[in-house]
């Protein structure tokens, strides 16, 4: 199988996702919702490793962007969206609308961040 990866963040790109619409808006211009299938979520927990915390700590002392976390945050966001899409596709959807992306910190002790993408799985059809 030929794996394809995002050139910016290195996240695997699912070739089955082509043509699948994902949007934060409740409607898609040129389409109408034929059927609502339900709420779908994609969740990915991430830890802040010791090396990442160390590098992030040094970068935060200097100021500016903490690049040690940027790539990992992008990967986590993409993974949560992909899991959301996969759940919707397994229900027969061709789109997820009204997507909300959130992050939660589960405490300093656990050093765990949770990324979630939640939306409504729907079947869209082009407007006449």
C-alpha positions in Angstrom: 0.0 0.0 0.0 1.4 3.4 -1.0 1.1 5.7 2.1 0.7 9.4 1.4 1.6 12.0 4.0 0.8 15.6 4.6 3.9 17.6 3.5 3.4 20.1 6.3 2.9 17.9 9.4 3.7 14.3 8.3 0.2 13.0 9.1 -0.9 10.1 7.0 -3.5 11.1 4.4 -6.3 8.6 3.8 -7.0 8.3 0.1 -10.6 7.2 0.9 -11.2 10.7 2.2 -11.3 12.3 -1.3 -14.8 13.7 -2.0 -15.8 13.5 1.7 -16.9 17.0 2.9 -16.0 18.2 6.3 -16.9 21.7 7.5 -17.5 23.8 10.6 -20.5 25.4 9.0 -24.0 23.9 9.4 -24.6 24.0 5.6 -22.5 23.5 2.4 -23.1 25.9 -0.5 -24.5 24.0 -3.5 -25.7 21.0 -1.4 -28.7 20.1 0.7 -28.8 17.7 3.6 -30.7 14.6 2.4 -30.4 12.7 5.7 -29.0 13.4 9.2 -27.3 10.2 10.5 -26.2 11.5 13.9 -23.4 12.9 16.0 -19.8 11.6 15.4 -16.7 12.3 17.4 -13.0 11.7 16.9 -10.8 11.9 20.0 -7.1 11.6 20.4 -5.2 11.9 23.7 -1.6 13.1 23.6 1.1 13.2 26.3 3.8 15.8 26.6 6.9 13.7 26.7 9.9 14.6 29.0 12.0 15.7 26.0 9.2 17.8 24.5 8.6 19.5 27.9 12.3 20.2 28.2 12.6 21.7 24.7 9.3 23.5 25.1 10.5 24.9 28.4 13.7 26.3 26.8 11.7 27.8 23.8 9.3 29.4 26.2 12.1 31.1 28.1 13.3 32.6 24.8 9.8 33.6 23.8 7.7 33.2 20.6 6.3 30.1 19.1 7.0 26.8 21.0 7.8 24.8 17.9 8.4 21.6 19.9 4.6 21.3 20.2 3.4 22.8 16.9 3.9 19.6 14.8 2.4 17.4 17.4 -0.7 19.6 17.8 -1.2 19.6 14.0 -0.9 15.8 14.0 -3.4 15.4 16.9 -5.9 17.8 15.2 -5.7 15.9 11.9 -6.0 12.6 13.7 -9.1 13.7 15.6 -10.7 14.9 12.3 -9.8 11.7 10.5 -11.3 9.6 13.3 -14.5 11.7 13.1 -14.6 11.2 9.3 -14.0 7.5 9.6 -16.9 7.1 12.0 -19.2 9.1 9.8 -18.2 7.1 6.7 -18.9 3.8 8.6 -22.4 5.1 9.1 -22.8 5.8 5.4 -22.3 9.5 5.5 -20.6 11.5 2.8 -20.0 14.6 4.9 -19.6 15.9 8.5 -21.1 19.4 9.1 -21.0 21.7 12.1 -17.6 20.4 13.3 -16.3 21.7 16.6 -12.7 21.1 17.5 -11.7 21.3 21.2 -8.8 20.6 23.4 -8.7 19.7 27.1 -5.9 19.5 29.5 -6.3 16.6 31.9 -4.1 18.1 34.5 -0.5 19.0 35.1 0.2 15.6 36.9 -0.9 13.5 33.9 0.6 15.8 31.3 -2.2 14.7 28.9 -4.0 16.8 26.3 -7.1 15.5 24.6 -8.1 16.7 21.1 -11.7 16.1 19.9 -13.5 16.8 16.7 -17.3 16.5 16.9 -19.9 17.1 14.2 -23.0 15.8 12.5 -22.7 12.9 10.0 -25.0 13.6 7.1 -25.7 12.5 3.5 -25.5 15.5 1.2 -26.7 15.8 -2.3 -26.2 18.5 -4.9 -28.9 21.1 -5.1 -30.8 21.1 -8.4 
